[in-house]
Amino acid sequence: MNRLKILKERVQVARDKAEQINDINQIRTFDWVLQEIAGIENDLKSKIERRTLNKKTIK
């Protein structure tokens, strides 16, 4: 998750720079990448929650 957080921060910085120069194509691309990262984060959180629930039900 830490690497994902770092990646998200770097993409956000790049998006901000694209916004400063008003490059619409780059902004759209970075927005898409940020959405993909959010989806990956949600998937990982769900897997962690399921593992936690499975461990609790086994005990």
C-alpha positions as CSV (number, residue, x, y, z in Angstrom):
1,M,0.0,0.0,0.0
2,N,2.9,2.4,0.7
3,R,4.2,2.1,-2.9
4,L,0.7,2.8,-4.2
5,K,0.5,5.9,-2.0
6,I,3.8,7.1,-3.3
7,L,2.7,6.5,-6.9
8,K,-0.6,8.3,-6.2
9,E,1.3,11.4,-4.8
10,R,3.7,11.4,-7.8
11,V,0.8,11.2,-10.3
12,Q,-1.0,14.0,-8.5
13,V,2.1,16.2,-8.7
14,A,2.4,15.5,-12.4
15,R,-1.3,16.3,-12.9
16,D,-0.8,19.6,-11.0
17,K,2.0,20.5,-13.3
18,A,-0.1,19.6,-16.4
19,E,-2.8,21.8,-15.0
20,Q,-0.4,24.7,-14.7
21,I,0.5,24.5,-18.4
22,N,-3.1,23.8,-19.2
23,D,-2.5,20.5,-21.1
24,I,-5.9,18.9,-21.3
25,N,-4.7,15.6,-22.7
26,Q,-2.2,15.1,-19.9
27,I,-4.8,16.1,-17.2
28,R,-7.3,13.6,-18.6
29,T,-4.6,10.9,-18.6
30,F,-3.5,11.6,-15.0
31,D,-7.2,11.7,-13.9
32,W,-7.6,8.2,-15.4
33,V,-4.5,6.9,-13.7
34,L,-5.7,8.3,-10.4
35,Q,-9.0,6.5,-10.8
36,E,-7.2,3.3,-11.6
37,I,-5.1,3.7,-8.5
38,A,-8.2,4.3,-6.4
39,G,-9.7,1.1,-7.8
40,I,-6.6,-0.9,-6.9
41,E,-6.6,0.5,-3.4
42,N,-10.3,-0.5,-3.0
43,D,-9.5,-4.0,-4.2
44,L,-6.6,-4.4,-1.8
45,K,-8.7,-3.1,1.1
46,S,-11.5,-5.6,0.3
47,K,-9.0,-8.5,0.1
48,I,-7.5,-7.5,3.5
49,E,-11.0,-7.2,5.1
50,R,-11.9,-10.7,3.7
51,R,-8.8,-12.2,5.1
52,T,-9.4,-10.6,8.5
53,L,-13.0,-11.9,8.5
54,N,-11.8,-15.4,7.5
55,K,-9.3,-15.5,10.2
56,K,-11.9,-14.4,12.8
57,T,-14.4,-17.1,11.7
58,I,-11.8,-19.8,11.7
59,K,-10.9,-19.1,15.4
